[in-house]
Amino acid sequence: MRRLKDKIAVVTGAAEGIGLAISQMFALEGCKVAMCDINLSKCETESSLINKKGGETIPFECSVDNSSQMENVVKAVMNSFKQIDVLVNNAAIAVQGNIVEMPEEDWDTLMNVNLKGVFIGIKTVLPHMLKKRSGSIISLSSLQASRSWNDWTAYAAAKGGINAMTVQLAGQFGNQNVRFNTISPGAINTPMNERRQKEEGESFLKASIDQAAMLRLGTTEEVAQTAVFLASDESRFITGEDIKVDGGLSALPRYIEN
Ligand SMILES: NC(=O)c1ccc[n+]([C@@H]2O[C@H](COP(=O)([O-])OP(=O)(O)OC[C@H]3O[C@@H](n4cnc5c(N)ncnc54)[C@H](O)[C@@H]3O)[C@@H](O)[C@H]2O)c1
């Protein structure tokens, strides 16, 4: 059974990592996908690979912090398909920085992509969902919104902002059948973490693995499966929810009675 048959989705940050896995799995489930990324050539390559296997995707060059680029994507999708059923706010950048030393420009750059980008995505897509009185908006948050990590204040603050926005909007638009949910991954094996590993060394990933109950990194497919569920009608009574896909990172440390 194709769980997303006849649905139309916009996925941001779709050229690699979790956004790519979501686009691939959505297409397998019968969804048509607008794949948006700043890396157009990678997006085109991945889109054509999906289409060769029978999927239907369209690549777009779009930076999520640029409202006119996002408006162009939404216009093109509405012209072609007349509806948008699912928005996945996935694009984000990882910028580390001790709060005392972090340049203001780094804070602004991160907030523009990771938090304002979600605002722009929702602002642009929501009117079409409200007209149809149907839609699912899924935003990629992080376990870092609820657990302390050294020197990831800005990244965590943006993710906390996404969680707060999601609850606000779920309450406001539930009566119009538009749902808002977040997915909070733990440590997932993606290019983002490969880059961090190169910059910071092996130890940070080892620490993530050692602190997850399941003692491994997650895969992009494991996150994408949760996105399929939230995009599908199987989750039609779920809104304002955050689903952790973290291999039990948030379940530890355990209380041990001596
Ligand atoms: N990888 C993890 O362990 C992890 C953990 C928790 C949360 N997340 C979240 O999951 C999401 C995906 O992470 P990932 O690890 O797959 O990242 P990634 O860096 O591997 O891929 C991100 C994609 O977004 C694109 N992108 C970057 N800036 C953009 C912009 N301004 N506009 C449009 N596209 C842009 C990149 O080109 C890339 O294709 C992010 O929201 C991230 O914060 C990841």
The ligand as a Gaussian input file, in Angstrom:
#p B3LYP/6-31G(d) Opt

LIG

0 1
 N       22.249000      14.755000      11.834000
 C       21.840000      14.767000      13.090000
 O       22.379000      14.038000      13.939000
 C       20.692000      15.633000      13.504000
 C       20.302000      15.591000      14.847000
 C       19.241000      16.379000      15.262000
 C       18.580000      17.176000      14.353000
 N       18.976000      17.207000      13.042000
 C       18.236000      18.086000      12.133000
 O       17.813000      17.349000      10.994000
 C       17.804000      18.217000       9.847000
 C       18.675000      17.641000       8.738000
 O       19.996000      17.480000       9.217000
 P       21.111000      16.702000       8.382000
 O       22.038000      16.120000       9.377000
 O       20.472000      15.819000       7.379000
 O       21.853000      17.939000       7.667000
 P       22.874000      17.936000       6.421000
 O       23.836000      19.067000       6.663000
 O       23.438000      16.585000       6.222000
 O       21.927000      18.334000       5.197000
 C       21.273000      19.575000       5.219000
 C       20.800000      19.951000       3.821000
 O       20.242000      21.282000       3.919000
 C       20.770000      22.087000       2.875000
 N       20.744000      23.494000       3.291000
 C       21.610000      24.149000       4.104000
 N       21.274000      25.439000       4.205000
 C       20.144000      25.611000       3.457000
 C       19.305000      26.719000       3.181000
 N       19.579000      27.940000       3.641000
 N       18.209000      26.523000       2.400000
 C       17.935000      25.296000       1.867000
 N       18.729000      24.214000       2.083000
 C       19.798000      24.375000       2.879000
 C       22.163000      21.546000       2.627000
 O       22.645000      21.906000       1.322000
 C       21.930000      20.040000       2.781000
 O       21.499000      19.456000       1.572000
 C       18.290000      19.579000      10.349000
 O       17.166000      20.370000      10.694000
 C       19.076000      19.235000      11.589000
 O       19.156000      20.308000      12.490000
 C       20.035000      16.459000      12.604000

